[in-house]
C-alpha cells in the first residue's frame, strides 16, 4: 500500500541548516549560480500563484536583512530572489521546474546576484569606480547591498553554498546594456573563467545564457548572445522565441513570460546534464537498490522478440549526450523492416518497457516498475528533439501509457521512460 509522508520534507529542511555545519555537502542538493541585469533580477509582478513554493527549492540570501533573510542563509525560494528591488524572474520557475521534474530526492538551490541596468563590467573585481561614478543613486544602492562588489559577493556566497551541496551550473541573463559592444562575448567568457577559478568549480561546468525578447527594444542584443557558444564548449543558449508578452518599455518579460522562460532554462539544464541530475545512492539498503545509476541496461530483454541494445546516453552525463537524453541511442538505432510495430528496446534495472502496440491513433506503451515512482515519458525525434512529454505517478508492477500517434508525422522516434535514475528507451517506426 502506498504511503505518503507529508512531514518528511519539511522536517528535513528544518534540520538542514544545523546539519550542514557538521555534514559533508549533500550530493543530492543541486545548486545553481545566477547573475545578470534586470531580466535576471526579475521585473515581473509577483502574483498569488508565485507565493507558495515546494520546500525542496531554496534560495541562499546574497543580501543581508532582505525580507527577513540573513546573508548567507538558505530560505524558501519565494520571490523576489535577487534583491529588494526585483520581482518575479526566470530563476523562480527554473527552480520550481527542476524540483517538479527531477527525482524527489533532489533538492535545488539558487544563488542570485543581479543588478538592473548593469554592464558586464559590474562583474569585474575590484569594481571600476569610474564606472560606478556615472551611475544613478538607485543603482548604487543595489550595488551597496551586494557589499559594493557584486562579483565578490557571488563568489563568497557560492563558496558558502558549496558547503551544503554541489554547484551544477550557472545561469545568466545580461547584455542589453552592452548591446553595441562587439567585445562583450569575450568579456563574458573572462567572467566565467574567473568564477571557475575563484570558486573552485569544475572546469567544464555548464553556463546557460538566455536570449532577450525577439520583438523587444533590445532585440539586437541577441546578435551578441548568439556568439557565446563560440567562446566555450560549455556555453549553451536558452531561446526566447515566442516570448513576446513584454512590459511597457519592451525590455522585460511579463510575469507569465518569466515563468515560461524559467522553464526553458530548466529544460535546457536537464537536456545538457542528463544523468548527472540523477540522485546519488544513499547508504540505506532500500535507496541503494532503487537509486543506483545504471551503466549497462541491457541485462534482460524488454519483451519477447525485442532486440536489445546498449543504454541510451553515457552514465556520467557527459557532453556526448547533450543534445537530448537519448542522443547516443539515436546513433545506435538501426533500420527495421517490421513496420509500425518495429521496436528496438533498451531496458534499465527498475523500469521495463514491454511490447508496444502502435496503431493509426495511439501508441500503447506497457511500463513495468519494480517500485512505485514518478515517471517521465518522452518522445524524441531521431535528431534528438523532444516532441511529446508527460509525467505521472505510477504504481509498482504493470502500468499503461497511451500516446497520441496521430500527432506524429511518419518517421522514426525514440520513447524514453525514466523513473528515478533508471531509464529505458525503445525505438518505434510510425508508418501509415
C-alpha positions as CSV (number, residue, x, y, z in Angstrom):
1,X,0.0,0.0,0.0
2,X,1.4,3.4,-1.0
3,X,2.1,5.7,1.9
4,X,2.7,9.5,1.6
5,X,4.9,11.1,4.2
6,X,3.9,14.8,4.3
7,X,6.1,15.8,7.2
8,X,9.4,14.3,5.9
9,X,10.5,17.1,3.5
10,X,9.5,19.9,5.9
11,X,11.2,18.3,8.8
12,X,14.3,17.7,6.7
13,X,14.6,21.4,5.8
14,X,14.2,22.4,9.4
15,X,17.2,20.4,10.2
16,X,19.3,21.3,7.1
17,X,21.0,24.5,8.5
18,X,22.1,22.8,11.7
19,X,23.1,19.5,10.0
20,X,25.2,21.3,7.3
21,X,27.6,22.6,9.9
22,X,28.7,19.0,10.7
23,X,27.9,17.1,7.5
24,X,29.6,16.8,4.1
25,X,28.0,18.5,1.2
26,X,24.8,16.8,0.1
27,X,25.3,15.4,-3.4
28,X,21.6,15.5,-3.9
29,X,21.4,19.2,-3.2
30,X,21.9,20.7,-6.6
31,X,22.9,24.4,-6.6
32,X,23.0,26.9,-9.5
33,X,24.6,30.3,-9.6
34,X,22.5,33.0,-11.4
35,X,23.7,36.5,-12.3
36,X,22.9,39.3,-14.8
37,X,20.9,42.5,-15.0
38,X,17.2,43.4,-14.8
39,X,15.7,40.4,-16.5
40,X,17.7,38.1,-14.2
41,X,16.8,40.4,-11.2
42,X,13.2,39.9,-12.3
43,X,10.7,42.6,-13.2
44,X,7.5,40.6,-13.2
45,X,4.6,41.2,-10.9
46,X,4.6,38.6,-8.1
47,X,1.1,37.0,-8.1
48,X,-0.6,34.7,-5.7
49,X,0.4,31.6,-7.6
50,X,4.1,32.6,-7.1
51,X,3.9,33.0,-3.3
52,X,4.0,29.3,-2.4
53,X,6.8,27.0,-3.3
54,X,7.9,23.4,-2.8
55,X,10.4,23.5,0.2
56,X,12.8,21.4,-1.9
57,X,13.5,24.7,-3.7
58,X,15.7,27.0,-1.7
59,X,17.5,30.3,-2.2
60,X,20.7,31.5,-0.5
61,X,20.3,35.1,0.5
62,X,23.0,37.2,-1.1
63,X,21.9,40.3,0.7
64,X,21.6,40.9,4.5
65,X,18.3,41.8,6.1
66,X,16.4,41.1,2.9
67,X,12.7,40.2,3.5
68,X,13.8,38.9,6.9
69,X,16.5,36.8,5.4
70,X,20.1,37.0,6.7
71,X,23.1,37.0,4.4
72,X,24.3,33.5,3.6
73,X,21.3,31.6,4.9
74,X,19.0,29.2,3.0
75,X,15.4,30.2,2.7
76,X,12.3,29.0,0.9
77,X,12.6,30.4,-2.7
78,X,9.7,32.8,-2.5
79,X,10.2,35.8,-4.9
80,X,12.0,38.2,-5.1
81,X,15.1,36.0,-5.1
82,X,17.8,38.6,-6.2
83,X,17.2,41.7,-4.1
84,X,14.5,44.0,-2.7
85,X,14.3,45.9,-6.0
86,X,13.4,42.8,-8.1
87,X,10.2,40.9,-8.8
88,X,9.3,37.6,-10.4
89,X,12.2,36.4,-12.6
90,X,13.3,33.4,-14.6
91,X,15.1,31.9,-11.6
92,X,11.8,31.3,-9.8
93,X,10.3,28.9,-12.3
94,X,13.7,27.5,-13.2
95,X,14.0,26.0,-9.7
96,X,10.3,25.1,-9.5
97,X,10.5,23.2,-12.7
98,X,13.6,21.3,-11.7
99,X,12.1,20.1,-8.4
100,X,8.9,19.1,-10.2
101,X,10.7,17.1,-12.9
102,X,13.6,15.6,-11.0
103,X,13.7,12.7,-8.6
104,X,12.0,13.6,-5.2
105,X,15.4,13.0,-3.5
106,X,16.8,16.0,-5.3
107,X,16.7,19.5,-3.7
108,X,17.5,22.6,-5.7
109,X,19.2,25.8,-4.5
110,X,19.9,29.1,-6.3
111,X,22.4,31.9,-5.5
112,X,21.3,35.0,-7.3
113,X,23.2,38.3,-7.8
114,X,21.6,40.7,-10.3
115,X,21.7,44.5,-10.9
116,X,19.2,46.2,-13.2
117,X,20.8,48.2,-16.0
118,X,24.3,46.9,-15.3
119,X,27.1,46.3,-17.8
120,X,29.1,43.2,-17.7
121,X,31.9,45.3,-16.2
122,X,29.8,45.3,-13.0
123,X,31.1,41.8,-12.5
124,X,34.7,42.8,-12.7
125,X,36.5,42.8,-9.4
126,X,37.5,45.2,-7.9
127,X,34.6,47.1,-9.3
128,X,35.6,50.1,-11.5
129,X,34.9,53.2,-9.5
130,X,34.9,55.3,-12.7
131,X,32.1,53.2,-14.0
132,X,30.2,53.5,-10.7
133,X,30.6,57.3,-10.6
134,X,28.4,57.6,-13.7
135,X,25.5,55.5,-12.2
136,X,22.2,56.7,-10.7
137,X,21.6,56.6,-7.0
138,X,19.2,53.6,-7.1
139,X,21.9,51.6,-9.0
140,X,24.5,52.4,-6.3
141,X,22.0,51.3,-3.7
142,X,21.7,47.9,-5.3
143,X,25.5,47.5,-5.6
144,X,25.9,48.6,-1.9
145,X,23.5,45.9,-0.9
146,X,26.0,43.5,-2.5
147,X,28.8,44.8,-0.4
148,X,29.9,47.3,-3.1
149,X,31.4,44.3,-5.1
150,X,28.8,42.1,-6.8
151,X,31.3,39.7,-8.2
152,X,33.0,39.1,-4.8
153,X,29.6,38.7,-3.2
154,X,28.7,36.0,-5.8
155,X,32.0,34.2,-5.2
156,X,31.6,34.3,-1.4
157,X,28.1,33.0,-1.4
158,X,28.9,30.3,-4.0
159,X,31.7,29.1,-1.7
160,X,29.3,29.0,1.2
161,X,26.7,27.2,-0.9
162,X,29.4,24.5,-1.7
163,X,29.5,23.6,2.0
164,X,25.9,22.3,1.7
165,X,25.6,21.0,-1.8
166,X,27.0,20.6,-5.3
167,X,27.1,23.5,-7.8
168,X,25.8,22.0,-11.1
169,X,25.7,25.1,-13.4
170,X,25.5,28.8,-14.0
171,X,22.5,30.6,-15.5
172,X,23.0,34.1,-16.9
173,X,20.9,36.9,-18.4
174,X,22.7,40.1,-19.3
175,X,23.8,42.1,-22.3
176,X,21.1,44.7,-23.0
177,X,23.2,47.5,-21.6
178,X,26.2,46.3,-23.7
179,X,24.3,45.8,-27.0
180,X,26.7,47.8,-29.1
181,X,29.9,46.3,-27.6
182,X,31.4,43.8,-30.0
183,X,33.8,42.6,-27.3
184,X,31.0,41.6,-24.9
185,X,31.1,37.8,-25.7
186,X,34.8,37.7,-24.8
187,X,34.2,39.7,-21.6
188,X,31.5,37.2,-20.5
189,X,34.0,34.4,-21.1
190,X,36.5,36.2,-18.8
191,X,33.9,36.5,-16.0
192,X,33.1,32.8,-16.4
193,X,36.8,31.8,-16.3
194,X,37.3,33.9,-13.1
195,X,34.3,32.3,-11.4
196,X,35.5,28.8,-12.2
197,X,38.9,29.7,-10.7
198,X,37.9,31.8,-7.7
199,X,35.1,29.4,-6.6
200,X,36.9,26.2,-7.4
201,X,34.3,24.9,-9.9
202,X,34.7,22.1,-12.3
203,X,36.4,23.5,-15.4
204,X,33.5,22.1,-17.6
205,X,30.7,23.5,-15.5
206,X,27.9,24.4,-18.0
207,X,26.9,28.1,-18.5
208,X,23.4,28.8,-19.7
209,X,22.8,32.2,-21.4
210,X,19.2,33.4,-22.1
211,X,18.2,35.4,-25.1
212,X,16.4,38.7,-24.9
213,X,12.9,39.2,-26.4
214,X,12.8,38.9,-30.2
215,X,10.4,41.8,-30.5
216,X,11.8,43.9,-27.7
217,X,13.6,47.2,-27.8
218,X,16.9,45.4,-27.1
219,X,16.4,42.6,-29.6
220,X,19.8,43.5,-31.2
221,X,21.5,42.1,-28.1
222,X,20.8,38.6,-29.4
223,X,23.5,39.2,-32.0
224,X,26.0,39.2,-29.2
225,X,24.3,36.5,-27.1
226,X,24.3,34.0,-30.0
227,X,28.1,34.3,-30.3
228,X,28.6,33.0,-26.7
229,X,28.7,29.3,-27.7
230,X,31.8,30.1,-29.9
231,X,33.6,31.2,-26.7
232,X,33.4,27.8,-25.0
233,X,32.1,24.3,-25.4
234,X,30.5,24.8,-22.0
235,X,28.2,27.6,-23.2
236,X,24.6,27.0,-24.1
237,X,21.8,29.3,-25.3
238,X,18.2,29.4,-23.9
239,X,15.8,30.6,-26.6
240,X,13.4,33.5,-26.0
241,X,11.5,32.7,-29.2
242,X,7.8,33.4,-28.9
243,X,8.0,35.1,-25.5
244,X,6.7,38.4,-26.8
245,X,4.4,39.5,-23.9
246,X,6.5,42.3,-22.6
247,X,6.4,45.3,-20.3
248,X,5.7,48.9,-21.4
249,X,9.4,49.5,-22.1
250,X,9.5,46.3,-24.2
251,X,12.7,45.3,-22.4
252,X,11.4,42.9,-19.8
253,X,9.2,39.8,-20.0
254,X,5.8,39.7,-18.4
255,X,5.2,37.6,-15.3
256,X,4.0,34.7,-17.5
257,X,7.0,35.2,-19.8
258,X,9.3,34.8,-16.8
259,X,7.5,31.6,-15.8
260,X,7.9,30.2,-19.3
261,X,11.5,31.4,-19.6
262,X,12.4,29.8,-16.3
263,X,11.0,26.5,-17.5
264,X,13.1,26.8,-20.6
265,X,16.3,27.3,-18.6
266,X,15.4,24.2,-16.6
267,X,14.6,22.1,-19.7
268,X,18.0,23.1,-21.2
269,X,19.8,22.2,-18.0
270,X,18.1,18.8,-17.9
271,X,18.9,18.3,-21.6
272,X,22.6,19.1,-21.1
273,X,23.3,17.5,-17.7
274,X,21.1,14.4,-18.3
275,X,22.1,11.6,-15.9
276,X,24.2,14.0,-13.8
277,X,20.9,15.1,-12.3
278,X,20.1,11.6,-11.0
279,X,20.2,11.2,-7.2
280,X,23.3,9.7,-5.7
281,X,22.6,6.5,-3.8
282,X,22.5,6.7,0.0
283,X,23.8,4.0,2.3
284,X,20.5,2.5,3.2
285,X,19.7,-0.8,1.5
286,X,16.4,0.4,0.1
287,X,17.7,3.6,-1.6
288,X,20.9,1.8,-2.8
289,X,18.9,-0.7,-4.7
290,X,16.4,1.8,-6.1
291,X,18.7,4.7,-7.0
292,X,22.0,3.3,-8.2
293,X,22.6,4.7,-11.6
294,X,22.5,2.0,-14.3
295,X,25.6,2.0,-16.5
296,X,24.5,-1.1,-18.6
297,X,20.8,-1.5,-19.0
298,X,20.5,-4.4,-21.4
299,X,20.5,-7.2,-18.8
300,X,17.3,-8.8,-19.9
301,X,15.0,-8.5,-22.9
302,X,12.3,-5.8,-22.6
303,X,9.8,-8.2,-24.2
304,X,9.8,-11.4,-26.2
305,X,11.3,-10.9,-29.6
306,X,12.7,-7.4,-28.8
307,X,16.2,-6.7,-29.8
308,X,18.5,-5.4,-27.0
309,X,21.0,-2.6,-27.3
310,X,23.2,-0.5,-25.0
311,X,21.8,2.1,-22.6
312,X,20.8,5.5,-24.0
313,X,23.4,8.1,-23.1
314,X,26.6,7.8,-21.1
315,X,26.2,7.0,-17.4
316,X,28.2,10.1,-16.4
317,X,26.0,12.5,-18.4
318,X,29.0,13.8,-20.4
319,X,28.7,16.2,-23.3
320,X,28.2,13.5,-25.9
321,X,24.6,13.2,-24.8
322,X,24.0,17.0,-24.6
323,X,21.5,17.2,-27.5
324,X,19.0,15.0,-25.7
325,X,18.8,12.2,-23.1
326,X,18.7,9.8,-26.0
327,X,21.3,11.1,-28.4
328,X,23.6,8.1,-28.2
329,X,20.7,5.8,-28.7
330,X,19.8,7.7,-31.8
331,X,23.2,7.0,-33.2
332,X,22.8,3.3,-32.4
333,X,19.3,2.9,-33.7
334,X,19.2,0.9,-36.9
335,X,16.5,0.5,-39.6
336,X,13.9,-2.1,-39.1
337,X,11.5,-3.8,-41.5
338,X,8.8,-4.8,-39.0
339,X,6.5,-1.9,-40.0
340,X,4.7,0.2,-37.3
341,X,5.3,-2.5,-34.6
342,X,9.1,-2.4,-35.1
343,X,10.9,-1.6,-31.8
344,X,14.4,-1.6,-30.6
345,X,14.4,-1.8,-26.8
346,X,16.8,-0.6,-24.2
347,X,16.0,-1.8,-20.7
348,X,17.2,-0.4,-17.4
349,X,17.0,-2.0,-14.0
350,X,13.9,-0.9,-12.2
351,X,11.9,0.1,-15.3
352,X,11.0,-2.0,-18.3
353,X,9.1,-1.2,-21.4
354,X,7.0,-4.1,-22.7
355,X,6.0,-4.8,-26.3
356,X,4.2,-1.8,-27.6
357,X,1.1,-1.7,-29.8
358,X,1.2,1.0,-32.5
359,X,-2.0,2.0,-34.4
360,X,-3.1,4.9,-36.5
361,X,-4.3,6.8,-33.5
362,X,-2.3,5.8,-30.5
363,X,0.8,4.0,-29.1
364,X,0.1,1.8,-26.1
365,X,3.3,1.6,-24.0
366,X,3.4,-1.0,-21.2
367,X,5.6,0.2,-18.4
368,X,6.7,-2.1,-15.6
369,X,8.2,-0.8,-12.4
370,X,9.8,-2.6,-9.5
371,X,8.5,0.1,-7.2
372,X,6.0,3.0,-7.2
373,X,7.7,6.0,-8.7
374,X,7.1,9.3,-10.5
375,X,7.7,8.6,-14.2
376,X,8.5,10.8,-17.1
377,X,7.6,9.5,-20.6
378,X,9.1,11.5,-23.5
379,X,9.2,11.0,-27.3
380,X,12.2,12.2,-29.3
381,X,12.7,12.6,-33.0
382,X,15.8,10.9,-34.4
383,X,17.5,14.3,-34.3
384,X,17.1,14.4,-30.6
385,X,14.2,16.9,-30.4
386,X,11.6,16.3,-27.7
387,X,8.2,16.2,-29.4
388,X,6.0,14.9,-26.7
389,X,6.3,14.5,-22.9
390,X,4.2,13.6,-19.9
391,X,4.7,12.9,-16.1
392,X,2.6,10.7,-13.8
393,X,2.9,8.8,-10.6
394,X,2.8,5.0,-11.4
395,X,2.4,2.1,-9.0
396,X,4.7,-0.9,-8.8
397,X,4.0,-3.6,-11.5
398,X,2.5,-3.0,-14.9
399,X,1.2,0.3,-16.0
400,X,0.0,1.5,-19.4
401,X,0.7,4.8,-21.2
402,X,-1.3,5.9,-24.2
403,X,0.4,8.3,-26.6
404,X,-1.4,10.0,-29.5
405,X,0.4,8.7,-32.5
406,X,-1.8,10.6,-34.9
407,X,0.1,13.8,-33.8
408,X,3.4,12.4,-35.0
409,X,4.5,12.6,-38.7
410,X,5.7,9.4,-40.4
411,X,9.2,8.6,-39.3
412,X,11.4,7.0,-36.6
413,X,11.2,8.0,-32.9
414,X,12.6,7.1,-29.5
415,X,10.4,6.7,-26.5
416,X,12.2,7.3,-23.2
417,X,10.7,6.2,-19.9
418,X,12.5,7.4,-16.7
419,X,11.8,6.5,-13.1
420,X,14.3,7.9,-10.7
421,X,17.8,7.1,-12.0
422,X,16.5,4.2,-14.2
423,X,15.7,4.8,-17.8
424,X,14.5,2.6,-20.6
425,X,14.3,3.5,-24.3
426,X,12.6,2.0,-27.3
427,X,12.6,2.9,-30.9
428,X,9.4,3.0,-32.9
429,X,8.6,3.5,-36.6
430,X,5.4,5.4,-37.4
431,X,4.3,4.3,-40.9
432,X,0.9,4.9,-42.4
